[in-house]
Amino acid sequence: MEPFTSLTATAAPFDAVNVDTDQIIPSRFMRKPRDDENYHTFLFHDIRYDEDGSEKPDFILNQAPYRDARILVAGHNFGCGSSREVAVLALMANGFRAVIASSFGDIFFNNCFNNGVLPIRVADETAARLRAGLHASPGASMTIELEPQTFTGPDGATYEFDVDPFRKHCLLGGLDAIGLTLEYENEIKAFEDRYRQERSWLYP
Amino acid sequence: MAQPRTMFEKIWDSHVIVDRDDGQTLVYVDRHLCHDGSFFAFDLLRDTGLPVRRPDQTFTVPDHYVPTRGHSLDDSADEERAEMIVKLDRNAKEFGVTIFGLSDRRQGIVHIVGPEQGISQPGMLIVCGDSHTSTHGALGAIAFGIGASEVSHVLATQSIWQRRPKTMRITVTGERPFGVLAKDVIMAIIARIGAGAALGHAVEYSGPIFAAMSAEERLTVCNMSIEAGARCGMIAPDETTFAYVKGRPYAPAGEAWQKAVAYWKTLPSDPGATFDKEVSVEADEIAPMVTWGTSPEDALPITGEVPDPAEQADGGRRAAMEKALDYMGLVPGMKLTDIQIDKAFIGSCTNSRIEDLRIAAAVVKGRRVAVPAMVVPGSGLVKRQAEKEGLDRVFTDAGFEWLESGCSMCVGMNGDTIDPGERSASTSNRNFEGRQGPGARTHLMSPAMAAAAAVSGRLTDVRELSSTSSEED
């Protein structure tokens, strides 16, 4: 996993709420190989392109100022619905490394961390203010610093954010969880031995 | 005297392997279910060079990509989809895990098969790389969906890192009104609290309605917990649960059964246990429900009208409603019963169990479909049971297609989709844009309501249809 330390990039405002992972990547692309050269086109495919494959000009990421965006600023319940991890991969294929929203679907939230994408939860008013600022100055960039847990908004103001210390540690080091968990092999083994005794009916 | 604990806390506490100071907990996984969409997780595991740590606790079944008009690989919509099913076979063989393959009668939707086989039991912690894993909580378990990286983690370590979710109790007071099914209850709850209301929470459903429900109805309720954003949904195990689990192939038997039940009886939340959040809904507010928009929270009683965004004070909500109505091709003020449909789908992990099919068949009996309609049983065993009861004939006589088990048109991944602009009456769980195919317009409802819509060609109050039928009788 690619480490995440800091990021300065164009931020795109995404005004819809309850953005489900079916919209982020329609299910028909889930069987495609992860190295498909068109993977970036799967992101938001059906709201981003017309049936003939041409771009819908209204869609935010098709607009000139946001083409290089690597930060998405959304509303509440972003990434709800299906557990499909490819929703994060499709964002990454377009260069996105951070999503700021007032809330996230739980599974999407975890999937982000497991792929080196930083999801940042902020208050509803903060998310709304950031999006308004980004609409007011199209193409404005933001800077996210993971170590001090801060980001600067399009207004130049600095905001602090919370991040789980364990997740932060993994992101900063680009560490995958399996490797870390294996360090607890003794604990897992001890748990299993005791558990199998106590719950013998689970192990006929 | 120990502090009173919720059912969630009891089960959670008994699965903790490591509690880190930073709030992360490594919890043990009793049962890990995988499906044909899990291929990437097996690839990730292969990259690590590790084996599946507990093959005996890992169960796999193809469901998302399986064809429904025939159940051989040749029936697949294309080679790419067939390959998904073949990959699962290969992975199961390579890693030595149980598989209920395409030609196995026990094959079906993973969330139907788990409970049906007795793989899912009370007190367990169950995960699966699918968001509707919340289903299994209906038996009194912690069950939640995970992503592909997490699936590979569980395969390798039989454990998963989590932050302990908060707890929420949703209490429905009063008795179930006439004509209201489990699907209506959960749809009404989501409409009331919103699609993100339970984010970060483990939900326990409480009240006489749930206590009186069959185990299958409870599975329907917990299935849609994720549509309120919940980490998991659960219902206290009781005699109904025990009777449901007993005698199933993977359920404990003999002395082990006695031990298990003794433990399961300790699971319900203690009197006085506190939840981080409490929500209360009155049963008599619940009627047969349908969705009108593109989020499961966009639901109303069938007696209602398409809502008017202009009446919304909240700007965000107003914009979302306008967008949804535009996508759905509906205008405010239109009676929901005036909405014409193009297709009906009875199936999915929400509503494809034998009781669902009995309910739908009772509505369909003696009538004819007005639109193309299909029934996709949740498993090969559900299908066989339905055929034993003659339900297949009821459906086919009425003009329904009677198909093979799988996820089918709930998610359209096997090629069973609705054409752009078409409108479905569907017993599935998500009415998201494009969920049943690009441009598809989905109306969620119960199996009785979908059956009623299929025979009348429009959204219909099944209570009125039923009364007409009984007069004819």
Interface residues (C-beta under 8 A of the other chain):
Chain A: D15 A16 V17 N18 D20 D22 Q23 P26 S27 R28 M30 R31 R34 D46 I47 E51 G75 H76 N77 C80 G81 S82 S83 R84 E85 V86 V88 S103 F104 G105 D106 I107 F108 N110 N111 N114 N115 D164 P165 F166 D176 A177 I178 T181 L182 Y184 E187 I188 F191 E192 Y195 R199 S200 W201 L202 Y203 P204
Chain B: I17 V18 R20 D22 G23 Q24 L26 Y28 D30 G37 F40 T48 L50 D56 Y65 E80 R81 E83 M84 Q121 M124 G129 D130 S131 F144 G145 I146 G147 A148 S149 E150 S152 H153 A156 T157 Q158 S159 W161 R163 P165 A195 G196 L199 G200 I226 E227 G229 R231 P252 A253 A256 W257 K259 A260 Y263 S295 E297 G316 R317 A319 A320 K323 V411 G412 M413 P420 R430 F432 E433 G434 R435 P438 G439
